[in-house]
Amino acid sequence: MLSRIIHGARISLLVGVSAVIVSLVVGVTAGLVSGFFGGKLDTAIGTVVDVSLSFPQILLALAFVAALGPSLVTIIVVLGLTGWERYARVVRAEVMALREKEFVEAARAIGVGRLRIIFRHVMPNTVSSIVGDVDPAGRAGDPGRSRAVVPRRRLGQRLPDVGPDDLARTRLRDRRVVARHLPGLAILLTVLAINLVGDRLRDALDPRTT
């Protein structure tokens, strides 16, 4: 049981952190482009965000994994691409306020290019909003919990080979309480630790709390 918890935690944390990174890259990029350029591009991105949010994340994950095949990379990509919408909305709202600020107007006046303005001057000022409002460190536990549902549909990773199958089944039947409570306790402690790290990062990077 301990070996399975350790092995499963390694995979779940990898999925959780990697999926959040994918969501951050896609969501922040979409929010920056949508908020800074506006117009039809903003409307198109906003429509995609609204359509994506209208479907439950876990149902989309199950559908994509069923279509693309069960693999660790597929689960990471699917969960990452079904969780970027919140980042895009927060970044878009922040960028729409920042693009009218004096430092952006000054950068335009001296001939700085749009991409340089976005990634050098605008994006660094959205970090506190991302950490404070969306809390990516705290959301790192969400893909891990979502992934726990996927293997039950026979669409996830195979169980690790940590011992004879017959012995494992016998232990699980004889000690059902231990088999249920210990993994649940491990998930609880892991998610709690991630949330505490997210709270500290928010306090450190959000200027509104200083």
mmCIF file of the C-alpha atoms, coordinates in Angstrom:
data_MODEL
# 
_entry.id   MODEL 
# 
loop_
_atom_site.group_PDB 
_atom_site.id 
_atom_site.type_symbol 
_atom_site.label_atom_id 
_atom_site.label_alt_id 
_atom_site.label_comp_id 
_atom_site.label_asym_id 
_atom_site.label_entity_id 
_atom_site.label_seq_id 
_atom_site.pdbx_PDB_ins_code 
_atom_site.Cartn_x 
_atom_site.Cartn_y 
_atom_site.Cartn_z 
_atom_site.occupancy 
_atom_site.B_iso_or_equiv 
_atom_site.pdbx_formal_charge 
_atom_site.auth_seq_id 
_atom_site.auth_comp_id 
_atom_site.auth_asym_id 
_atom_site.auth_atom_id 
_atom_site.pdbx_PDB_model_num 
ATOM 1   C CA . MET A 1 1   ? 0.000   0.000   0.000   1.00 0.00 ? 1   MET A CA 1 
ATOM 2   C CA . LEU A 1 2   ? 2.804   2.425   0.871   1.00 0.00 ? 2   LEU A CA 1 
ATOM 3   C CA . SER A 1 3   ? 4.677   1.663   -2.347  1.00 0.00 ? 3   SER A CA 1 
ATOM 4   C CA . ARG A 1 4   ? 1.522   2.241   -4.391  1.00 0.00 ? 4   ARG A CA 1 
ATOM 5   C CA . ILE A 1 5   ? 0.844   5.556   -2.621  1.00 0.00 ? 5   ILE A CA 1 
ATOM 6   C CA . ILE A 1 6   ? 4.412   6.756   -3.284  1.00 0.00 ? 6   ILE A CA 1 
ATOM 7   C CA . HIS A 1 7   ? 4.351   5.634   -6.900  1.00 0.00 ? 7   HIS A CA 1 
ATOM 8   C CA . GLY A 1 8   ? 0.900   7.119   -7.482  1.00 0.00 ? 8   GLY A CA 1 
ATOM 9   C CA . ALA A 1 9   ? 1.860   10.410  -5.830  1.00 0.00 ? 9   ALA A CA 1 
ATOM 10  C CA . ARG A 1 10  ? 4.784   10.779  -8.203  1.00 0.00 ? 10  ARG A CA 1 
ATOM 11  C CA . ILE A 1 11  ? 2.521   10.412  -11.226 1.00 0.00 ? 11  ILE A CA 1 
ATOM 12  C CA . SER A 1 12  ? -0.328  12.524  -9.806  1.00 0.00 ? 12  SER A CA 1 
ATOM 13  C CA . LEU A 1 13  ? 1.964   15.427  -8.898  1.00 0.00 ? 13  LEU A CA 1 
ATOM 14  C CA . LEU A 1 14  ? 3.559   15.263  -12.338 1.00 0.00 ? 14  LEU A CA 1 
ATOM 15  C CA . VAL A 1 15  ? 0.124   15.427  -13.956 1.00 0.00 ? 15  VAL A CA 1 
ATOM 16  C CA . GLY A 1 16  ? -1.072  18.218  -11.666 1.00 0.00 ? 16  GLY A CA 1 
ATOM 17  C CA . VAL A 1 17  ? 1.928   20.508  -12.075 1.00 0.00 ? 17  VAL A CA 1 
ATOM 18  C CA . SER A 1 18  ? 2.337   19.836  -15.805 1.00 0.00 ? 18  SER A CA 1 
ATOM 19  C CA . ALA A 1 19  ? -1.351  20.444  -16.517 1.00 0.00 ? 19  ALA A CA 1 
ATOM 20  C CA . VAL A 1 20  ? -1.250  23.764  -14.655 1.00 0.00 ? 20  VAL A CA 1 
ATOM 21  C CA . ILE A 1 21  ? 1.836   24.794  -16.671 1.00 0.00 ? 21  ILE A CA 1 
ATOM 22  C CA . VAL A 1 22  ? 0.016   23.986  -19.925 1.00 0.00 ? 22  VAL A CA 1 
ATOM 23  C CA . SER A 1 23  ? -3.044  25.927  -18.748 1.00 0.00 ? 23  SER A CA 1 
ATOM 24  C CA . LEU A 1 24  ? -0.866  28.884  -17.746 1.00 0.00 ? 24  LEU A CA 1 
ATOM 25  C CA . VAL A 1 25  ? 0.930   29.052  -21.088 1.00 0.00 ? 25  VAL A CA 1 
ATOM 26  C CA . VAL A 1 26  ? -2.264  28.786  -23.150 1.00 0.00 ? 26  VAL A CA 1 
ATOM 27  C CA . GLY A 1 27  ? -4.440  30.943  -20.885 1.00 0.00 ? 27  GLY A CA 1 
ATOM 28  C CA . VAL A 1 28  ? -1.934  33.735  -20.281 1.00 0.00 ? 28  VAL A CA 1 
ATOM 29  C CA . THR A 1 29  ? -1.069  33.935  -23.986 1.00 0.00 ? 29  THR A CA 1 
ATOM 30  C CA . ALA A 1 30  ? -4.736  34.052  -24.997 1.00 0.00 ? 30  ALA A CA 1 
ATOM 31  C CA . GLY A 1 31  ? -5.516  36.643  -22.320 1.00 0.00 ? 31  GLY A CA 1 
ATOM 32  C CA . LEU A 1 32  ? -2.597  38.860  -23.344 1.00 0.00 ? 32  LEU A CA 1 
ATOM 33  C CA . VAL A 1 33  ? -3.523  38.781  -27.016 1.00 0.00 ? 33  VAL A CA 1 
ATOM 34  C CA . SER A 1 34  ? -7.245  39.229  -26.353 1.00 0.00 ? 34  SER A CA 1 
ATOM 35  C CA . GLY A 1 35  ? -6.868  42.090  -23.901 1.00 0.00 ? 35  GLY A CA 1 
ATOM 36  C CA . PHE A 1 36  ? -4.158  44.003  -25.724 1.00 0.00 ? 36  PHE A CA 1 
ATOM 37  C CA . PHE A 1 37  ? -5.393  43.849  -29.315 1.00 0.00 ? 37  PHE A CA 1 
ATOM 38  C CA . GLY A 1 38  ? -9.158  43.706  -28.709 1.00 0.00 ? 38  GLY A CA 1 
ATOM 39  C CA . GLY A 1 39  ? -11.550 43.883  -31.672 1.00 0.00 ? 39  GLY A CA 1 
ATOM 40  C CA . LYS A 1 40  ? -12.508 40.748  -33.577 1.00 0.00 ? 40  LYS A CA 1 
ATOM 41  C CA . LEU A 1 41  ? -9.625  38.800  -32.072 1.00 0.00 ? 41  LEU A CA 1 
ATOM 42  C CA . ASP A 1 42  ? -10.945 39.535  -28.597 1.00 0.00 ? 42  ASP A CA 1 
ATOM 43  C CA . THR A 1 43  ? -14.438 38.460  -29.653 1.00 0.00 ? 43  THR A CA 1 
ATOM 44  C CA . ALA A 1 44  ? -13.153 35.205  -31.151 1.00 0.00 ? 44  ALA A CA 1 
ATOM 45  C CA . ILE A 1 45  ? -11.087 34.280  -28.101 1.00 0.00 ? 45  ILE A CA 1 
ATOM 46  C CA . GLY A 1 46  ? -13.951 35.237  -25.780 1.00 0.00 ? 46  GLY A CA 1 
ATOM 47  C CA . THR A 1 47  ? -16.318 32.978  -27.720 1.00 0.00 ? 47  THR A CA 1 
ATOM 48  C CA . VAL A 1 48  ? -13.911 30.048  -27.430 1.00 0.00 ? 48  VAL A CA 1 
ATOM 49  C CA . VAL A 1 49  ? -13.599 30.671  -23.688 1.00 0.00 ? 49  VAL A CA 1 
ATOM 50  C CA . ASP A 1 50  ? -17.379 30.783  -23.204 1.00 0.00 ? 50  ASP A CA 1 
ATOM 51  C CA . VAL A 1 51  ? -17.906 27.584  -25.188 1.00 0.00 ? 51  VAL A CA 1 
ATOM 52  C CA . SER A 1 52  ? -15.149 25.781  -23.262 1.00 0.00 ? 52  SER A CA 1 
ATOM 53  C CA . LEU A 1 53  ? -16.568 26.852  -19.909 1.00 0.00 ? 53  LEU A CA 1 
ATOM 54  C CA . SER A 1 54  ? -20.018 25.558  -20.851 1.00 0.00 ? 54  SER A CA 1 
ATOM 55  C CA . PHE A 1 55  ? -18.781 21.948  -20.737 1.00 0.00 ? 55  PHE A CA 1 
ATOM 56  C CA . PRO A 1 56  ? -17.710 20.168  -17.518 1.00 0.00 ? 56  PRO A CA 1 
ATOM 57  C CA . GLN A 1 57  ? -13.958 19.706  -17.430 1.00 0.00 ? 57  GLN A CA 1 
ATOM 58  C CA . ILE A 1 58  ? -14.032 16.058  -16.406 1.00 0.00 ? 58  ILE A CA 1 
ATOM 59  C CA . LEU A 1 59  ? -16.435 15.125  -19.250 1.00 0.00 ? 59  LEU A CA 1 
ATOM 60  C CA . LEU A 1 60  ? -14.189 16.807  -21.803 1.00 0.00 ? 60  LEU A CA 1 
ATOM 61  C CA . ALA A 1 61  ? -11.179 15.047  -20.312 1.00 0.00 ? 61  ALA A CA 1 
ATOM 62  C CA . LEU A 1 62  ? -12.874 11.640  -20.534 1.00 0.00 ? 62  LEU A CA 1 
ATOM 63  C CA . ALA A 1 63  ? -14.000 12.283  -24.114 1.00 0.00 ? 63  ALA A CA 1 
ATOM 64  C CA . PHE A 1 64  ? -10.569 13.406  -25.318 1.00 0.00 ? 64  PHE A CA 1 
ATOM 65  C CA . VAL A 1 65  ? -8.733  10.596  -23.544 1.00 0.00 ? 65  VAL A CA 1 
ATOM 66  C CA . ALA A 1 66  ? -11.174 8.059   -25.010 1.00 0.00 ? 66  ALA A CA 1 
ATOM 67  C CA . ALA A 1 67  ? -10.572 9.486   -28.500 1.00 0.00 ? 67  ALA A CA 1 
ATOM 68  C CA . LEU A 1 68  ? -6.788  9.956   -28.293 1.00 0.00 ? 68  LEU A CA 1 
ATOM 69  C CA . GLY A 1 69  ? -5.974  6.866   -26.251 1.00 0.00 ? 69  GLY A CA 1 
ATOM 70  C CA . PRO A 1 70  ? -4.817  6.389   -22.657 1.00 0.00 ? 70  PRO A CA 1 
ATOM 71  C CA . SER A 1 71  ? -1.381  7.799   -21.904 1.00 0.00 ? 71  SER A CA 1 
ATOM 72  C CA . LEU A 1 72  ? 0.204   10.105  -19.372 1.00 0.00 ? 72  LEU A CA 1 
ATOM 73  C CA . VAL A 1 73  ? 0.987   12.776  -21.969 1.00 0.00 ? 73  VAL A CA 1 
ATOM 74  C CA . THR A 1 74  ? -2.602  12.702  -23.242 1.00 0.00 ? 74  THR A CA 1 
ATOM 75  C CA . ILE A 1 75  ? -3.998  13.222  -19.756 1.00 0.00 ? 75  ILE A CA 1 
ATOM 76  C CA . ILE A 1 76  ? -1.636  16.156  -19.108 1.00 0.00 ? 76  ILE A CA 1 
ATOM 77  C CA . VAL A 1 77  ? -2.457  17.858  -22.405 1.00 0.00 ? 77  VAL A CA 1 
ATOM 78  C CA . VAL A 1 78  ? -6.208  17.270  -22.077 1.00 0.00 ? 78  VAL A CA 1 
ATOM 79  C CA . LEU A 1 79  ? -6.420  18.564  -18.499 1.00 0.00 ? 79  LEU A CA 1 
ATOM 80  C CA . GLY A 1 80  ? -4.189  21.510  -19.420 1.00 0.00 ? 80  GLY A CA 1 
ATOM 81  C CA . LEU A 1 81  ? -6.318  22.448  -22.431 1.00 0.00 ? 81  LEU A CA 1 
ATOM 82  C CA . THR A 1 82  ? -9.539  22.190  -20.430 1.00 0.00 ? 82  THR A CA 1 
ATOM 83  C CA . GLY A 1 83  ? -8.388  24.483  -17.624 1.00 0.00 ? 83  GLY A CA 1 
ATOM 84  C CA . TRP A 1 84  ? -6.931  27.540  -19.346 1.00 0.00 ? 84  TRP A CA 1 
ATOM 85  C CA . GLU A 1 85  ? -10.114 29.598  -19.566 1.00 0.00 ? 85  GLU A CA 1 
ATOM 86  C CA . ARG A 1 86  ? -9.910  31.114  -16.060 1.00 0.00 ? 86  ARG A CA 1 
ATOM 87  C CA . TYR A 1 87  ? -6.375  32.320  -16.644 1.00 0.00 ? 87  TYR A CA 1 
ATOM 88  C CA . ALA A 1 88  ? -7.396  33.872  -19.960 1.00 0.00 ? 88  ALA A CA 1 
ATOM 89  C CA . ARG A 1 89  ? -10.283 35.807  -18.380 1.00 0.00 ? 89  ARG A CA 1 
ATOM 90  C CA . VAL A 1 90  ? -8.228  37.162  -15.481 1.00 0.00 ? 90  VAL A CA 1 
ATOM 91  C CA . VAL A 1 91  ? -5.301  38.170  -17.695 1.00 0.00 ? 91  VAL A CA 1 
ATOM 92  C CA . ARG A 1 92  ? -7.594  39.761  -20.293 1.00 0.00 ? 92  ARG A CA 1 
ATOM 93  C CA . ALA A 1 93  ? -9.291  41.955  -17.698 1.00 0.00 ? 93  ALA A CA 1 
ATOM 94  C CA . GLU A 1 94  ? -5.945  43.013  -16.235 1.00 0.00 ? 94  GLU A CA 1 
ATOM 95  C CA . VAL A 1 95  ? -4.403  43.749  -19.636 1.00 0.00 ? 95  VAL A CA 1 
ATOM 96  C CA . MET A 1 96  ? -7.377  45.865  -20.709 1.00 0.00 ? 96  MET A CA 1 
ATOM 97  C CA . ALA A 1 97  ? -6.705  48.099  -17.713 1.00 0.00 ? 97  ALA A CA 1 
ATOM 98  C CA . LEU A 1 98  ? -2.923  48.109  -18.148 1.00 0.00 ? 98  LEU A CA 1 
ATOM 99  C CA . ARG A 1 99  ? -2.869  48.988  -21.848 1.00 0.00 ? 99  ARG A CA 1 
ATOM 100 C CA . GLU A 1 100 ? -4.171  52.478  -21.066 1.00 0.00 ? 100 GLU A CA 1 
ATOM 101 C CA . LYS A 1 101 ? -1.547  53.193  -18.399 1.00 0.00 ? 101 LYS A CA 1 
ATOM 102 C CA . GLU A 1 102 ? 1.083   55.884  -18.818 1.00 0.00 ? 102 GLU A CA 1 
ATOM 103 C CA . PHE A 1 103 ? 4.067   53.515  -19.001 1.00 0.00 ? 103 PHE A CA 1 
ATOM 104 C CA . VAL A 1 104 ? 2.479   51.680  -21.935 1.00 0.00 ? 104 VAL A CA 1 
ATOM 105 C CA . GLU A 1 105 ? 1.743   54.945  -23.715 1.00 0.00 ? 105 GLU A CA 1 
ATOM 106 C CA . ALA A 1 106 ? 5.340   56.036  -23.108 1.00 0.00 ? 106 ALA A CA 1 
ATOM 107 C CA . ALA A 1 107 ? 6.648   52.775  -24.583 1.00 0.00 ? 107 ALA A CA 1 
ATOM 108 C CA . ARG A 1 108 ? 4.498   53.307  -27.657 1.00 0.00 ? 108 ARG A CA 1 
ATOM 109 C CA . ALA A 1 109 ? 5.684   56.890  -27.986 1.00 0.00 ? 109 ALA A CA 1 
ATOM 110 C CA . ILE A 1 110 ? 9.346   55.872  -28.181 1.00 0.00 ? 110 ILE A CA 1 
ATOM 111 C CA . GLY A 1 111 ? 8.595   53.245  -30.827 1.00 0.00 ? 111 GLY A CA 1 
ATOM 112 C CA . VAL A 1 112 ? 8.624   50.015  -28.828 1.00 0.00 ? 112 VAL A CA 1 
ATOM 113 C CA . GLY A 1 113 ? 7.016   47.126  -30.707 1.00 0.00 ? 113 GLY A CA 1 
ATOM 114 C CA . ARG A 1 114 ? 3.740   45.553  -29.615 1.00 0.00 ? 114 ARG A CA 1 
ATOM 115 C CA . LEU A 1 115 ? 5.212   42.181  -28.721 1.00 0.00 ? 115 LEU A CA 1 
ATOM 116 C CA . ARG A 1 116 ? 7.914   43.791  -26.609 1.00 0.00 ? 116 ARG A CA 1 
ATOM 117 C CA . ILE A 1 117 ? 5.323   45.913  -24.817 1.00 0.00 ? 117 ILE A CA 1 
ATOM 118 C CA . ILE A 1 118 ? 3.189   42.843  -24.125 1.00 0.00 ? 118 ILE A CA 1 
ATOM 119 C CA . PHE A 1 119 ? 5.912   40.544  -22.804 1.00 0.00 ? 119 PHE A CA 1 
ATOM 120 C CA . ARG A 1 120 ? 8.256   43.123  -21.270 1.00 0.00 ? 120 ARG A CA 1 
ATOM 121 C CA . HIS A 1 121 ? 5.912   45.695  -19.753 1.00 0.00 ? 121 HIS A CA 1 
ATOM 122 C CA . VAL A 1 122 ? 2.375   44.282  -19.551 1.00 0.00 ? 122 VAL A CA 1 
ATOM 123 C CA . MET A 1 123 ? 2.797   40.601  -18.678 1.00 0.00 ? 123 MET A CA 1 
ATOM 124 C CA . PRO A 1 124 ? 4.983   41.139  -15.553 1.00 0.00 ? 124 PRO A CA 1 
ATOM 125 C CA . ASN A 1 125 ? 2.227   43.343  -14.101 1.00 0.00 ? 125 ASN A CA 1 
ATOM 126 C CA . THR A 1 126 ? -0.331  40.537  -14.410 1.00 0.00 ? 126 THR A CA 1 
ATOM 127 C CA . VAL A 1 127 ? 1.585   38.078  -12.203 1.00 0.00 ? 127 VAL A CA 1 
ATOM 128 C CA . SER A 1 128 ? 0.031   39.254  -8.949  1.00 0.00 ? 128 SER A CA 1 
ATOM 129 C CA . SER A 1 129 ? -3.482  38.975  -10.407 1.00 0.00 ? 129 SER A CA 1 
ATOM 130 C CA . ILE A 1 130 ? -2.832  35.460  -11.687 1.00 0.00 ? 130 ILE A CA 1 
ATOM 131 C CA . VAL A 1 131 ? -1.463  34.289  -8.345  1.00 0.00 ? 131 VAL A CA 1 
ATOM 132 C CA . GLY A 1 132 ? -4.030  36.153  -6.261  1.00 0.00 ? 132 GLY A CA 1 
ATOM 133 C CA . ASP A 1 133 ? -7.233  35.607  -8.246  1.00 0.00 ? 133 ASP A CA 1 
ATOM 134 C CA . VAL A 1 134 ? -6.681  32.264  -9.970  1.00 0.00 ? 134 VAL A CA 1 
ATOM 135 C CA . ASP A 1 135 ? -4.113  30.709  -7.592  1.00 0.00 ? 135 ASP A CA 1 
ATOM 136 C CA . PRO A 1 136 ? -2.281  28.302  -9.950  1.00 0.00 ? 136 PRO A CA 1 
ATOM 137 C CA . ALA A 1 137 ? -0.367  26.691  -7.085  1.00 0.00 ? 137 ALA A CA 1 
ATOM 138 C CA . GLY A 1 138 ? -3.621  25.847  -5.345  1.00 0.00 ? 138 GLY A CA 1 
ATOM 139 C CA . ARG A 1 139 ? -5.171  24.610  -8.597  1.00 0.00 ? 139 ARG A CA 1 
ATOM 140 C CA . ALA A 1 140 ? -2.284  22.187  -9.097  1.00 0.00 ? 140 ALA A CA 1 
ATOM 141 C CA . GLY A 1 141 ? -4.241  19.710  -6.988  1.00 0.00 ? 141 GLY A CA 1 
ATOM 142 C CA . ASP A 1 142 ? -7.310  19.845  -9.248  1.00 0.00 ? 142 ASP A CA 1 
ATOM 143 C CA . PRO A 1 143 ? -5.874  17.890  -12.205 1.00 0.00 ? 143 PRO A CA 1 
ATOM 144 C CA . GLY A 1 144 ? -4.551  15.306  -9.771  1.00 0.00 ? 144 GLY A CA 1 
ATOM 145 C CA . ARG A 1 145 ? -8.029  14.809  -8.333  1.00 0.00 ? 145 ARG A CA 1 
ATOM 146 C CA . SER A 1 146 ? -9.560  14.787  -11.823 1.00 0.00 ? 146 SER A CA 1 
ATOM 147 C CA . ARG A 1 147 ? -7.044  12.188  -12.933 1.00 0.00 ? 147 ARG A CA 1 
ATOM 148 C CA . ALA A 1 148 ? -8.168  9.934   -10.081 1.00 0.00 ? 148 ALA A CA 1 
ATOM 149 C CA . VAL A 1 149 ? -11.512 9.510   -11.896 1.00 0.00 ? 149 VAL A CA 1 
ATOM 150 C CA . VAL A 1 150 ? -9.976  8.662   -15.269 1.00 0.00 ? 150 VAL A CA 1 
ATOM 151 C CA . PRO A 1 151 ? -8.437  5.265   -14.410 1.00 0.00 ? 151 PRO A CA 1 
ATOM 152 C CA . ARG A 1 152 ? -11.829 4.087   -13.130 1.00 0.00 ? 152 ARG A CA 1 
ATOM 153 C CA . ARG A 1 153 ? -13.097 4.378   -16.679 1.00 0.00 ? 153 ARG A CA 1 
ATOM 154 C CA . ARG A 1 154 ? -10.233 2.168   -17.910 1.00 0.00 ? 154 ARG A CA 1 
ATOM 155 C CA . LEU A 1 155 ? -8.766  5.177   -19.721 1.00 0.00 ? 155 LEU A CA 1 
ATOM 156 C CA . GLY A 1 156 ? -5.805  6.049   -17.506 1.00 0.00 ? 156 GLY A CA 1 
ATOM 157 C CA . GLN A 1 157 ? -2.386  4.662   -16.717 1.00 0.00 ? 157 GLN A CA 1 
ATOM 158 C CA . ARG A 1 158 ? -1.932  1.035   -15.766 1.00 0.00 ? 158 ARG A CA 1 
ATOM 159 C CA . LEU A 1 159 ? -1.364  0.168   -12.143 1.00 0.00 ? 159 LEU A CA 1 
ATOM 160 C CA . PRO A 1 160 ? 2.308   -0.027  -11.143 1.00 0.00 ? 160 PRO A CA 1 
ATOM 161 C CA . ASP A 1 161 ? 3.888   -3.441  -10.772 1.00 0.00 ? 161 ASP A CA 1 
ATOM 162 C CA . VAL A 1 162 ? 4.793   -3.338  -7.089  1.00 0.00 ? 162 VAL A CA 1 
ATOM 163 C CA . GLY A 1 163 ? 4.037   -6.905  -6.077  1.00 0.00 ? 163 GLY A CA 1 
ATOM 164 C CA . PRO A 1 164 ? 2.149   -10.078 -6.920  1.00 0.00 ? 164 PRO A CA 1 
ATOM 165 C CA . ASP A 1 165 ? -1.396  -9.295  -8.084  1.00 0.00 ? 165 ASP A CA 1 
ATOM 166 C CA . ASP A 1 166 ? -2.958  -12.114 -6.082  1.00 0.00 ? 166 ASP A CA 1 
ATOM 167 C CA . LEU A 1 167 ? -1.316  -10.910 -2.882  1.00 0.00 ? 167 LEU A CA 1 
ATOM 168 C CA . ALA A 1 168 ? -2.398  -7.331  -3.578  1.00 0.00 ? 168 ALA A CA 1 
ATOM 169 C CA . ARG A 1 169 ? -6.021  -8.342  -4.130  1.00 0.00 ? 169 ARG A CA 1 
ATOM 170 C CA . THR A 1 170 ? -6.017  -10.390 -0.938  1.00 0.00 ? 170 THR A CA 1 
ATOM 171 C CA . ARG A 1 171 ? -4.633  -7.491  1.087   1.00 0.00 ? 171 ARG A CA 1 
ATOM 172 C CA . LEU A 1 172 ? -7.190  -5.086  -0.363  1.00 0.00 ? 172 LEU A CA 1 
ATOM 173 C CA . ARG A 1 173 ? -10.080 -7.419  0.456   1.00 0.00 ? 173 ARG A CA 1 
ATOM 174 C CA . ASP A 1 174 ? -8.881  -8.055  3.999   1.00 0.00 ? 174 ASP A CA 1 
ATOM 175 C CA . ARG A 1 175 ? -8.027  -4.441  4.809   1.00 0.00 ? 175 ARG A CA 1 
ATOM 176 C CA . ARG A 1 176 ? -10.542 -2.304  2.982   1.00 0.00 ? 176 ARG A CA 1 
ATOM 177 C CA . VAL A 1 177 ? -10.506 0.444   5.589   1.00 0.00 ? 177 VAL A CA 1 
ATOM 178 C CA . VAL A 1 178 ? -6.735  0.831   5.261   1.00 0.00 ? 178 VAL A CA 1 
ATOM 179 C CA . ALA A 1 179 ? -6.940  0.686   1.468   1.00 0.00 ? 179 ALA A CA 1 
ATOM 180 C CA . ARG A 1 180 ? -9.459  3.542   1.427   1.00 0.00 ? 180 ARG A CA 1 
ATOM 181 C CA . HIS A 1 181 ? -8.310  5.787   4.252   1.00 0.00 ? 181 HIS A CA 1 
ATOM 182 C CA . LEU A 1 182 ? -4.544  5.870   3.731   1.00 0.00 ? 182 LEU A CA 1 
ATOM 183 C CA . PRO A 1 183 ? -4.674  7.034   0.072   1.00 0.00 ? 183 PRO A CA 1 
ATOM 184 C CA . GLY A 1 184 ? -7.366  9.559   1.030   1.00 0.00 ? 184 GLY A CA 1 
ATOM 185 C CA . LEU A 1 185 ? -5.192  10.893  3.845   1.00 0.00 ? 185 LEU A CA 1 
ATOM 186 C CA . ALA A 1 186 ? -2.232  11.174  1.468   1.00 0.00 ? 186 ALA A CA 1 
ATOM 187 C CA . ILE A 1 187 ? -4.343  13.152  -1.030  1.00 0.00 ? 187 ILE A CA 1 
ATOM 188 C CA . LEU A 1 188 ? -5.634  15.410  1.759   1.00 0.00 ? 188 LEU A CA 1 
ATOM 189 C CA . LEU A 1 189 ? -2.138  16.232  3.025   1.00 0.00 ? 189 LEU A CA 1 
ATOM 190 C CA . THR A 1 190 ? -0.793  16.811  -0.488  1.00 0.00 ? 190 THR A CA 1 
ATOM 191 C CA . VAL A 1 191 ? -3.603  19.171  -1.536  1.00 0.00 ? 191 VAL A CA 1 
ATOM 192 C CA . LEU A 1 192 ? -3.362  21.006  1.803   1.00 0.00 ? 192 LEU A CA 1 
ATOM 193 C CA . ALA A 1 193 ? 0.379   21.514  1.340   1.00 0.00 ? 193 ALA A CA 1 
ATOM 194 C CA . ILE A 1 194 ? -0.113  22.806  -2.207  1.00 0.00 ? 194 ILE A CA 1 
ATOM 195 C CA . ASN A 1 195 ? -2.814  25.224  -1.050  1.00 0.00 ? 195 ASN A CA 1 
ATOM 196 C CA . LEU A 1 196 ? -0.569  26.541  1.731   1.00 0.00 ? 196 LEU A CA 1 
ATOM 197 C CA . VAL A 1 197 ? 2.209   27.170  -0.795  1.00 0.00 ? 197 VAL A CA 1 
ATOM 198 C CA . GLY A 1 198 ? -0.294  28.964  -3.039  1.00 0.00 ? 198 GLY A CA 1 
ATOM 199 C CA . ASP A 1 199 ? -1.429  31.201  -0.178  1.00 0.00 ? 199 ASP A CA 1 
ATOM 200 C CA . ARG A 1 200 ? 2.156   32.164  0.634   1.00 0.00 ? 200 ARG A CA 1 
ATOM 201 C CA . LEU A 1 201 ? 2.899   32.934  -3.007  1.00 0.00 ? 201 LEU A CA 1 
ATOM 202 C CA . ARG A 1 202 ? -0.220  35.082  -3.245  1.00 0.00 ? 202 ARG A CA 1 
ATOM 203 C CA . ASP A 1 203 ? 0.752   37.035  -0.131  1.00 0.00 ? 203 ASP A CA 1 
ATOM 204 C CA . ALA A 1 204 ? 4.289   37.522  -1.438  1.00 0.00 ? 204 ALA A CA 1 
ATOM 205 C CA . LEU A 1 205 ? 3.386   38.604  -4.995  1.00 0.00 ? 205 LEU A CA 1 
ATOM 206 C CA . ASP A 1 206 ? 0.090   40.426  -4.543  1.00 0.00 ? 206 ASP A CA 1 
ATOM 207 C CA . PRO A 1 207 ? 0.764   44.110  -3.797  1.00 0.00 ? 207 PRO A CA 1 
ATOM 208 C CA . ARG A 1 208 ? -2.761  44.548  -2.410  1.00 0.00 ? 208 ARG A CA 1 
ATOM 209 C CA . THR A 1 209 ? -1.844  42.445  0.643   1.00 0.00 ? 209 THR A CA 1 
ATOM 210 C CA . THR A 1 210 ? 1.249   44.481  1.555   1.00 0.00 ? 210 THR A CA 1 
# 
